[in-house]
Amino acid sequence: MSLYSRIRTGVLAGAAALTMMAGAAQADSLADALADAYRNSGLLEQNRAVLRAADEDVAIAMSNLRPVVRWLADITREFGDSQTSGLVRQSERTTVTVALNAEWVFWDGGRTRYQVDIAKETVLATRQALISVEQAILQRAVNAFMDVRSFYEIVQLRRNNIRVISEELRAARDRFEVGEVTRTDVALAQARLAEARSNLAQAEGDLAIAIEDFRAYVGRAPGNLTPPPAMRMPARSVDAAKAVAMRQHPDIRAVQFEVTAADLGVLLARAATAPEVSLNGRLNLTEDFDNGNYVRGGSIGVETGSTLYQGGQLMARTRKAIAQRDAKRGELLETQRIVAQNVGTAYARVQVAQAALRAVDEQIRAARVAFRGVREEATLGARTTLDVLNAEQDLLDAQASRITAASNEYKAYYALLAAMGLLTVDQLNLNVPQYDPTAYYNLVKDAPSAISKQGRQLERVLESLGKQ
């Protein structure tokens, strides 16, 4: 079997499988596909893990506000000999030392508190980044759903076209036998049938590709895809749509949190010269195993100090933090411009798609009237076979354009929702358990110890995450 034959067989098998599913599978709505895309996305799982890592940064920063306790243990064996006035003496000694040290920095000019606040703002920005990923996942699922539906309808249209042209070819041959038409008319019908079969192969290939995209983006094979729900514009005007996006788009909100974190970064850099006050304590025990002697004791004290000069590094860090803050503010302005541009573009594309759909409906009505008229005139000898085939092709092209235009309208509508920041599971009210970004944060934000009740609960959560 040639390579072309193997490809052709695979394409036909994929299209035939979808045809069988369309007849036997349960109804598969757009909401079902979106819910499964949300449920099965590995990219969402990846970014949820990134968010949990950002949550832990809050716990790490919070831990700097608490005492640090360390224990030390040492066992030492001493041995040797010495000679004094010809007398050789040997000595052996084994000592054990156990110590407990504690240090608590209870004032550092607010540096640790700034670090905690920066980590919290970073968490909020990462949550918005997760929403952006969610929008991208759902938009890809919408496009995959509409592509499978539209290509399936085009395949059916192409198959029906082959049946019609086959009838035209049979009629041309019959008329040729009785001398009503020439061999040229038969050849034209044969050429048009070959073209129709080529178009069908292309449509089946497009359908097979769309099915693979659906599998990749939704996480399963498509079933009997039902028509999507009626659409309603989410805003009355492009300005209203932009206003919603300025308030709600996750890209803008993420950068806003990053700007706040950068502002705090400047305060953190400026607090580098503030004095640090710490409380230090130590308990220790040293015991001599050879003679029972021991030393027990401890100490407690308060230590303070600050860095006055570090080769210009402190001022450089402050200037760097200011530059990073200014860069983030510039990024916010640019992000707002890009989002506004995307909303305007998406809004225009919806209007274009709606106008195109209305125009193609008019085209279909006119092409259908023309085809019927040409076919009737051909029976009276006023039109040629080529005229009939051309009129039929015009009608077919208009019908295929209608399928594509309807699909493009839905894609444009959901692209507008994404541009406004509204293409989320919550906004679409999908029937799927939603990931709670605050649940893990609430468990770790106070940096619980391993032996605490909250720490044990966190261990169970981590175990469940590892089993998924």
Secondary structure, DSSP 8 states (H G I E B T S, - for coil): --HHHHHHHHHHHHHHHHHHHHHHS-EE-HHHHHHHHHHH-HHHHHHHHHHHHHHHHHHHHHHTTS-EEEEEEEEEEEEEEEEETTEEEEEEEEEEEEEEEEEEEEESTTHHHHHHHHHHHHHHHHHHHHHHHHHHHHHHHHHHHHHHHHHHHHHHHHHHHHHHHHHHHHHHHHHHHTTSS-HHHHHHHHHHHHHHHHHHHHHHHHHHHHHHHHHHHHSS---EE--------SSSSHHHHHHHHHHH-HHHHHHHHHHHHHHHHHHHHHGGGS-EEEEEEEEEEEEETTT--EEEEEEEEEEEE----STTHHHHHHHHHHHHHHHHHHHHHHHHHHHHHHHHHHHHHHHHHHHHHHHHHHHHHHHHHHHHHHHHHHHTTSS-HHHHHHHHHHHHHHHHHHHHHHHHHHHHHHHHHHHHT--SHHHHT-SS----HHHHHHHHTT---TTSHHHHHHHHHHHHHHH-
